[in-house]
Amino acid sequence: MATSAPKQDAAELASKHFRNFDALLWPSQGSGAVVADSPAPPAVLVLGGSTFMGRELVQRLVAKPARVCVVNRGRKYWGTDDPSNGKAARLIADRRDAKSFAHLLDLATRRLGTRWDLVADFSAYNGDDIRAALAGLQGRFDKYVYISSDSVYEVSAWAGEGWSPRKGTSGDPYVAEVDSERPADTTTQKRLRKADSYGDGKLEAEEALAAGLAEHPATSRGVALRLPDVIGPFDDTLRLWAYWHWLHAGPDEPPQVPDAKAGKRPRRMAECSEDGGKGAQGGYPSASANSEDPVPLSFVYSQDVARFIIDLLSLELPRDAPVCDAVNLACEQQPDLCGFLGLLAAAAGLPSPPKLVMKAGPKTFLPSVDRPWNLSCKRMLDVYRFKPTPLADVLKSCASWFRDGCSEFPRDALRAAMKLPAGARQPAIQSAGLTCTPSSSSSSSESDSPSEVD
């Protein structure tokens, strides 16, 4: 049954919400030649897609090629409201109006005239968001990829137990997909929800997706990508760019790292190695090499997220997997913050290891979770056969983009530098060749809202 919404004139509705829908037609209405009887490219619906990971995915999809429809509020990021450069269809819709959002997804799917091969959802933050999308799609898709977060583990039963090492484990444990089970008692659930509402909402969205997919188990499948801190070009959080600035600011006020002995996290079983903690490589001594609690940081490259999703277009999902499978998608190397900053300094062509200062209450931008154990990458590697980009290569790419971004996006470069402590800001700004009043014509993000909201 079609979703209902306030009646609007068809022409008015089309002009207000639909853009460039000819991009979904096949044979193509463009100038490119079409081989007779050639199969239609895959049809992909991207919820979000204005910036960062979504931007990368959309650009890769249209180059594949695929027929792409991007659904967002039409806001401008990094100088454009259409990162596809006119090659994707666009649906202007606000997810906060659930009934209208569902109705517009229904109309867009009717216009497509067939099932979506894949839905990539970057903008759902809770169960209601997912339910609105499923109401509009009505099962007319093959795969639904939900961009979730490793923050779901922050509201797990294990987190409720204080992340204490499990009985029967030897060495440092790993956090696997099965470890997202919520606590049995509601009191602990409420406490964890209050401490991390974002993680609670993301897990709720996963649960809603699994429940919705259970209604169409023979035709539709889902994958929840549990992402740690995402790094790469066009990152609206500016966190990694801020660290790049800080490392360039000089030794007078160096980057701050936690004094582990003053921390409250569970003590890890292994001492901090000189390469930045368990799993790190590259020989960058850590300032916390003698501390008792080197907490690992997990990252994923934004381009790896796009690559994984595109691979799913042609990949048959595991037959024995649940109808909504969960996958930790991350770089294999998971250093502590000191080791990570050493890797970033080397990637930027700076002396490594860099000078760092330990503080009980440091100014830090990473990590965004409290989990003291490494993420398990086993399912990503063994089941999905996905090989992530090595962290050192990711950081080289990011450092190069930050360098160029200081001239291409000076307003954002300045915003990143302004995140630093007062004593490091001016040296960082001078090192990057920035001024405190960049040109108003600078191409940059026009919103301070979180990444992928649109």
SULUR-V362348 format. One record per residue. RES is the residue in one letter. BURIAL is # if it has 9 or more other C-alpha atoms within 8 Angstrom, else .. Layout:
# SULUR-V362348
res=<RES & RES>
burial=<BURIAL & BURIAL>
This chain:
# SULUR-V362348
res=<M & A & T & S & A & P & K & Q & D & A & A & E & L & A & S & K & H & F & R & N & F & D & A & L & L & W & P & S & Q & G & S & G & A & V & V & A & D & S & P & A & P & P & A & V & L & V & L & G & G & S & T & F & M & G & R & E & L & V & Q & R & L & V & A & K & P & A & R & V & C & V & V & N & R & G & R & K & Y & W & G & T & D & D & P & S & N & G & K & A & A & R & L & I & A & D & R & R & D & A & K & S & F & A & H & L & L & D & L & A & T & R & R & L & G & T & R & W & D & L & V & A & D & F & S & A & Y & N & G & D & D & I & R & A & A & L & A & G & L & Q & G & R & F & D & K & Y & V & Y & I & S & S & D & S & V & Y & E & V & S & A & W & A & G & E & G & W & S & P & R & K & G & T & S & G & D & P & Y & V & A & E & V & D & S & E & R & P & A & D & T & T & T & Q & K & R & L & R & K & A & D & S & Y & G & D & G & K & L & E & A & E & E & A & L & A & A & G & L & A & E & H & P & A & T & S & R & G & V & A & L & R & L & P & D & V & I & G & P & F & D & D & T & L & R & L & W & A & Y & W & H & W & L & H & A & G & P & D & E & P & P & Q & V & P & D & A & K & A & G & K & R & P & R & R & M & A & E & C & S & E & D & G & G & K & G & A & Q & G & G & Y & P & S & A & S & A & N & S & E & D & P & V & P & L & S & F & V & Y & S & Q & D & V & A & R & F & I & I & D & L & L & S & L & E & L & P & R & D & A & P & V & C & D & A & V & N & L & A & C & E & Q & Q & P & D & L & C & G & F & L & G & L & L & A & A & A & A & G & L & P & S & P & P & K & L & V & M & K & A & G & P & K & T & F & L & P & S & V & D & R & P & W & N & L & S & C & K & R & M & L & D & V & Y & R & F & K & P & T & P & L & A & D & V & L & K & S & C & A & S & W & F & R & D & G & C & S & E & F & P & R & D & A & L & R & A & A & M & K & L & P & A & G & A & R & Q & P & A & I & Q & S & A & G & L & T & C & T & P & S & S & S & S & S & S & S & E & S & D & S & P & S & E & V & D>
burial=<. & . & # & . & . & . & . & . & . & . & . & . & # & # & . & . & # & # & # & # & # & . & # & # & # & . & . & # & . & . & . & . & . & . & . & . & . & . & . & . & . & # & # & # & # & # & # & # & # & # & # & # & # & # & # & # & # & # & # & # & # & # & . & . & . & # & # & # & # & # & # & # & . & # & . & # & # & # & # & . & # & . & # & # & . & . & . & # & # & # & # & # & # & # & . & . & . & # & # & # & # & # & # & # & # & # & . & # & # & . & . & # & . & . & # & # & # & # & # & # & # & # & # & # & # & # & # & # & # & # & # & # & # & # & # & # & # & . & # & # & # & # & # & # & # & # & # & # & # & # & # & # & # & # & # & # & # & # & # & # & . & . & # & . & . & . & . & . & . & . & . & # & # & . & # & # & # & . & # & # & . & . & # & . & . & . & . & # & # & . & . & # & # & . & . & # & # & . & # & # & # & # & # & # & # & # & # & # & # & # & . & # & # & . & . & # & # & . & . & # & # & # & # & # & # & # & # & # & # & # & # & # & # & . & # & # & . & # & # & . & # & # & # & # & # & # & # & # & # & # & . & . & . & # & # & # & # & # & # & # & . & . & . & . & . & # & . & # & . & . & # & # & # & # & # & # & # & # & . & # & . & . & . & # & # & # & # & # & # & . & # & # & # & # & # & # & # & # & # & # & # & # & # & # & # & # & # & # & # & # & . & # & # & . & . & . & . & . & . & . & . & . & # & # & # & # & # & # & # & # & # & # & # & # & # & # & # & # & # & # & # & # & # & # & # & # & # & # & . & # & . & # & # & # & . & # & # & # & # & # & . & # & . & . & . & . & . & . & . & . & . & # & # & # & # & # & # & . & # & # & # & . & . & . & . & . & . & # & # & # & # & # & # & # & # & # & # & # & # & # & # & # & # & . & # & # & . & . & # & # & # & # & # & # & # & # & # & # & . & # & . & . & . & # & # & # & # & # & # & # & # & # & . & # & . & . & . & # & . & . & . & # & # & # & # & . & . & . & . & . & # & # & . & #>
